Amino acid sequence: MRAPSIKTLLSVAVAGALSAAALTGCSSTDSASSGWAKAPETLVFAAVPDKAGSDANWKPMQNYLAKTTGYEVEYYPTSDYTALVAALVAGKADVGVMGGLQYVMATNKGAEIEPVAAGLTSPDAEDAGYFSEAIVAADSPIASLADAKGKSVCFVDPNSTSGFLFGLNALSKAGLDVTSTGQDANGRPTFDDFTPFFAGSHDKSAQAVASKQCDLGFAEDTVAAEGVKKGQVKVINREYVPGGPFTVSSALPADAKTKVTDALRGATVEAITASGVPMTDGFTSNYFGVLPVDKQYFTPISDLCTNIAAAKCAS
């Protein structure tokens, strides 16, 4: 047999090097180009920090998704609403749990996510909606939102649906000017008719009102109910809010998106319990199942975003 020429050997070597480079390139970009936030068949689960311990509170749902889809599920920690929106926009989460405002803000900023279900707020609920409640200390003389003029008002976060957007809407309907007059040192909006404070979570907003750090505050009804039951606060106004969505990344492979969507829409309390995953008090006291929804369900929030400039839903 004739020995290969130097030219042939060089050609083979170059071809081999190019093939190796191509394979290396594919392996390093597979995760980024596959549509998964982190890696194929690993779901990244991000939740809004409504209360302390969000990771533990959502652990049963994470375990349920892992069992029903066969994928690994990792929790993505978010310190606040802004961090959650940023994670969704950057494509760092495959599944998100949030309020309607965060969904609208995230999609307005370019997040490729689809709402597939909205959480129920009580065991007997037939609607996924809930209420943004205005609360004052139990012995407060404030009887209506009109009395909030010149007072201190606790909100949850500038990106909160029931703890800010619907609170502003309620104050506006009561005759207060909710046009932002500037920003504080942290970049949060300021107002002439009242002094806002941002507590960071619904339970902290309720606690600040109960301890009279704020004259008035806003929180979702399930959280405010705890203070009402203890005789610490009373409710002076309620605004209906579309329920917070579970979202799925639009970038996921089609089969994975279908599998995750079906799992979320079928996530009844009974189904999660029957799956055998360990339950937690934080989960069972706040999770009551879901109803399927689509983006049209959140039109009322989009409309408020247009009417309430201080919400800055697209900023």
C-alpha positions as CSV (number, residue, x, y, z in Angstrom):
1,M,0.0,0.0,0.0
2,R,1.3,3.5,-0.9
3,A,2.1,5.7,2.2
4,P,0.0,8.8,2.4
5,S,1.6,12.0,1.3
6,I,2.5,14.9,3.7
7,K,-0.2,16.9,2.0
8,T,-2.8,14.2,2.7
9,L,-1.7,13.9,6.3
10,L,-2.0,17.7,6.8
11,S,-5.5,17.7,5.2
12,V,-6.6,14.9,7.6
13,A,-5.2,16.7,10.6
14,V,-6.8,20.0,9.6
15,A,-10.2,18.3,9.0
16,G,-10.0,16.5,12.3
17,A,-9.2,19.8,14.1
18,L,-12.1,21.5,12.5
19,S,-14.4,18.7,13.4
20,A,-13.3,18.8,17.0
21,A,-13.7,22.5,17.1
22,A,-17.2,22.2,15.7
23,L,-18.2,19.6,18.3
24,T,-16.7,21.7,21.1
25,G,-18.6,24.7,19.9
26,C,-21.9,22.8,19.8
27,S,-21.4,21.4,23.3
28,S,-20.7,24.9,24.7
29,T,-23.7,26.5,23.1
30,D,-26.3,23.6,23.3
31,S,-27.8,24.9,26.6
32,A,-28.0,28.5,25.4
33,S,-29.6,27.6,22.1
34,S,-31.8,24.8,23.3
35,G,-34.4,27.1,24.8
36,W,-33.8,26.0,28.4
37,A,-32.9,28.7,30.9
38,K,-30.0,26.7,32.3
39,A,-29.6,23.2,30.8
40,P,-31.7,20.7,28.8
41,E,-34.3,18.9,31.0
42,T,-33.6,21.2,34.0
43,L,-36.5,23.5,34.9
44,V,-35.6,26.8,36.6
45,F,-38.5,27.8,38.9
46,A,-38.7,31.5,40.0
47,A,-41.3,32.8,42.4
48,V,-42.3,36.3,43.6
49,P,-41.1,36.9,47.2
50,D,-44.5,37.6,48.7
51,K,-43.4,36.3,52.1
52,A,-40.2,35.2,53.7
53,G,-39.2,31.6,52.9
54,S,-40.6,31.6,49.3
55,D,-38.3,28.7,48.4
56,A,-39.7,26.4,51.2
57,N,-43.2,27.6,50.5
58,W,-43.0,26.5,46.9
59,K,-40.9,23.3,47.4
60,P,-44.0,21.0,47.0
61,M,-44.8,22.5,43.6
62,Q,-41.2,22.2,42.5
63,N,-41.1,18.5,43.6
64,Y,-44.5,17.9,41.9
65,L,-43.2,19.4,38.6
66,A,-40.2,17.2,38.8
67,K,-42.3,14.1,39.4
68,T,-44.8,14.8,36.6
69,T,-42.4,16.0,34.0
70,G,-39.3,13.9,34.8
71,Y,-37.1,17.1,34.7
72,E,-34.8,18.4,37.4
73,V,-36.3,21.5,39.0
74,E,-34.1,24.2,40.5
75,Y,-35.3,27.3,42.5
76,Y,-34.2,30.7,41.3
77,P,-33.9,33.0,44.3
78,T,-35.3,36.6,43.8
79,S,-34.7,39.3,46.4
80,D,-37.6,41.4,45.2
81,Y,-40.1,42.0,42.4
82,T,-37.6,43.9,40.2
83,A,-35.2,40.9,40.4
84,L,-37.9,38.5,39.3
85,V,-38.9,40.7,36.3
86,A,-35.2,41.0,35.4
87,A,-34.8,37.2,35.5
88,L,-37.8,36.6,33.3
89,V,-36.6,39.2,30.8
90,A,-33.1,37.7,30.7
91,G,-34.6,34.2,30.1
92,K,-33.1,32.9,33.4
93,A,-36.3,31.1,34.4
94,D,-38.4,28.4,32.7
95,V,-41.3,28.7,35.1
96,G,-42.4,31.8,36.9
97,V,-45.0,32.5,39.6
98,M,-45.9,36.2,40.1
99,G,-48.5,38.8,40.2
100,G,-50.3,40.1,37.2
101,L,-48.4,43.3,37.2
102,Q,-45.0,41.5,37.1
103,Y,-46.3,39.5,34.1
104,V,-47.4,42.6,32.2
105,M,-44.1,44.5,33.1
106,A,-42.0,41.5,32.1
107,T,-43.7,41.0,28.7
108,N,-43.6,44.8,28.1
109,K,-39.9,44.6,28.6
110,G,-39.5,41.7,26.1
111,A,-39.8,38.6,28.3
112,E,-40.8,35.6,26.2
113,I,-43.2,34.0,28.6
114,E,-46.8,32.7,28.4
115,P,-49.4,32.6,31.3
116,V,-50.9,29.2,31.5
117,A,-52.7,29.2,34.8
118,A,-53.6,31.5,37.7
119,G,-53.6,30.5,41.3
120,L,-56.9,30.1,43.4
121,T,-56.9,32.0,46.7
122,S,-59.1,29.8,48.8
123,P,-60.3,26.2,48.9
124,D,-63.8,27.0,47.7
125,A,-62.8,29.7,45.1
126,E,-64.3,29.5,41.6
127,D,-62.3,32.4,40.3
128,A,-58.6,33.0,40.4
129,G,-59.0,36.6,41.3
130,Y,-58.4,38.1,44.7
131,F,-58.5,41.5,46.4
132,S,-56.1,44.3,47.1
133,E,-57.2,45.5,50.5
134,A,-56.5,48.9,52.1
135,I,-55.9,48.4,55.8
136,V,-55.4,50.7,58.8
137,A,-54.7,49.9,62.5
138,A,-57.7,48.6,64.3
139,D,-58.1,51.8,66.4
140,S,-57.3,54.2,63.5
141,P,-59.6,57.1,62.9
142,I,-59.2,56.8,59.2
143,A,-62.5,55.6,57.8
144,S,-62.0,55.9,54.0
145,L,-59.3,56.3,51.4
146,A,-60.1,60.0,51.1
147,D,-58.8,60.4,54.6
148,A,-55.4,59.2,53.4
149,K,-54.4,62.6,52.0
150,G,-51.4,63.9,53.8
151,K,-50.8,60.5,55.5
152,S,-48.1,57.8,55.3
153,V,-49.1,54.9,53.0
154,C,-47.4,51.5,53.0
155,F,-47.1,49.7,49.7
156,V,-45.4,46.4,49.0
157,D,-43.2,47.2,46.1
158,P,-43.4,49.5,43.0
159,N,-43.8,46.3,41.0
160,S,-46.5,44.8,43.1
161,T,-50.0,44.2,41.6
162,S,-52.2,44.3,44.6
163,G,-49.7,46.0,46.8
164,F,-49.1,49.0,44.6
165,L,-50.9,49.3,41.2
166,F,-54.4,48.6,42.5
167,G,-53.6,50.6,45.6
168,L,-52.8,53.6,43.5
169,N,-56.0,53.0,41.5
170,A,-58.0,52.9,44.7
171,L,-56.5,56.1,46.0
172,S,-57.1,57.8,42.6
173,K,-60.8,56.8,42.7
174,A,-60.9,58.3,46.2
175,G,-59.8,61.7,44.8
176,L,-56.1,61.6,45.7
177,D,-53.5,62.6,43.1
178,V,-51.4,59.6,42.2
179,T,-49.2,61.4,39.7
180,S,-45.6,60.8,40.8
181,T,-43.7,64.0,41.6
182,G,-40.2,62.5,41.6
183,Q,-38.1,59.7,43.0
184,D,-36.6,59.0,46.4
185,A,-32.9,58.0,46.9
186,N,-33.8,54.4,45.9
187,G,-35.5,55.4,42.7
188,R,-39.0,54.8,44.0
189,P,-41.8,57.2,43.2
190,T,-42.8,60.0,45.5
191,F,-46.2,61.8,45.6
192,D,-47.5,65.1,46.9
193,D,-50.8,63.8,48.4
194,F,-49.3,61.1,50.6
195,T,-45.9,59.8,51.7
196,P,-45.2,56.3,50.4
197,F,-43.2,53.6,52.1
198,F,-42.3,50.3,50.4
199,A,-42.3,47.4,52.8
200,G,-41.0,44.7,50.4
201,S,-43.6,42.1,51.0
202,H,-47.3,41.8,51.8
203,D,-46.9,40.5,55.3
204,K,-44.4,43.3,56.1
205,S,-46.8,45.9,54.8
206,A,-49.5,44.6,57.0
207,Q,-47.2,44.4,60.0
208,A,-46.1,48.0,59.4
209,V,-49.7,49.2,59.5
210,A,-50.4,47.1,62.6
211,S,-47.4,48.7,64.4
212,K,-48.5,52.1,63.2
213,Q,-45.3,52.7,61.1
214,C,-47.8,53.7,58.4
215,D,-51.2,55.3,58.7
216,L,-52.6,53.1,56.0
217,G,-51.3,50.3,53.8
218,F,-52.1,47.8,51.1
219,A,-51.8,44.0,51.0
220,E,-53.5,41.1,49.3
221,D,-56.6,39.9,51.2
222,T,-55.2,36.5,52.3
223,V,-52.4,38.3,54.1
224,A,-54.5,41.2,55.5
225,A,-56.9,38.6,56.9
226,E,-54.3,37.4,59.4
227,G,-54.0,40.9,61.0
228,V,-57.8,41.3,60.9
229,K,-58.2,38.0,62.7
230,K,-55.8,39.0,65.4
231,G,-57.6,42.4,65.8
232,Q,-54.5,44.3,64.7
233,V,-55.9,45.9,61.5
234,K,-59.2,46.6,59.8
235,V,-60.1,46.8,56.1
236,I,-61.5,50.0,54.7
237,N,-61.5,49.3,50.9
238,R,-61.1,46.3,48.5
239,E,-60.2,46.2,44.8
240,Y,-60.6,43.1,42.7
241,V,-57.4,41.8,41.1
242,P,-56.9,39.2,38.4
243,G,-55.1,36.2,39.9
244,G,-51.3,35.9,39.6
245,P,-50.1,33.7,36.8
246,F,-47.9,30.7,36.5
247,T,-45.9,31.3,33.3
248,V,-43.9,29.1,31.0
249,S,-41.0,30.2,28.9
250,S,-41.9,30.5,25.2
251,A,-38.4,29.5,24.3
252,L,-38.7,26.0,25.8
253,P,-38.8,23.1,23.2
254,A,-42.4,22.5,22.1
255,D,-42.7,19.1,23.8
256,A,-41.2,20.4,27.1
257,K,-43.5,23.4,27.0
258,T,-46.6,21.2,26.5
259,K,-45.4,18.8,29.3
260,V,-44.9,21.7,31.8
261,T,-48.1,23.5,30.8
262,D,-50.1,20.3,31.3
263,A,-48.4,19.7,34.7
264,L,-49.2,23.2,35.9
265,R,-52.8,23.2,34.7
266,G,-53.3,19.9,36.4
267,A,-51.7,20.9,39.7
268,T,-54.7,20.5,41.9
269,V,-54.1,20.2,45.7
270,E,-55.4,16.6,45.4
271,A,-53.0,15.8,42.5
272,I,-50.0,17.2,44.3
273,T,-50.9,15.3,47.5
274,A,-51.4,12.1,45.6
275,S,-48.0,12.4,44.0
276,G,-46.5,11.7,47.4
277,V,-44.3,14.8,47.6
278,P,-43.7,16.2,51.1
279,M,-46.0,19.1,51.9
280,T,-45.1,22.2,53.9
281,D,-47.3,24.5,56.0
282,G,-46.3,27.5,54.0
283,F,-47.6,25.8,50.8
284,T,-50.8,24.2,52.1
285,S,-51.9,27.5,53.8
286,N,-51.5,29.5,50.6
287,Y,-52.0,27.1,47.6
288,F,-55.5,26.0,46.6
289,G,-55.1,25.0,43.0
290,V,-55.2,26.8,39.7
291,L,-57.4,27.7,36.7
292,P,-56.2,27.8,33.1
293,V,-55.8,31.3,31.8
294,D,-54.3,33.1,28.8
295,K,-52.9,36.6,28.2
296,Q,-56.4,38.1,27.7
297,Y,-57.1,37.5,31.4
298,F,-54.7,40.2,32.3
299,T,-56.1,43.0,30.1
300,P,-57.5,44.9,33.1
301,I,-54.0,45.2,34.5
302,S,-52.6,46.3,31.1
303,D,-55.4,49.0,31.1
304,L,-54.4,50.2,34.5
305,C,-50.8,50.4,33.4
306,T,-51.9,52.8,30.7
307,N,-53.9,54.9,33.1
308,I,-51.6,54.9,36.1
309,A,-48.4,56.5,34.9
310,A,-46.5,56.0,38.2
311,A,-46.7,52.2,37.7
312,K,-44.1,52.5,34.9
313,C,-45.2,49.2,33.5
314,A,-42.8,49.3,30.6
315,S,-39.8,50.9,32.3
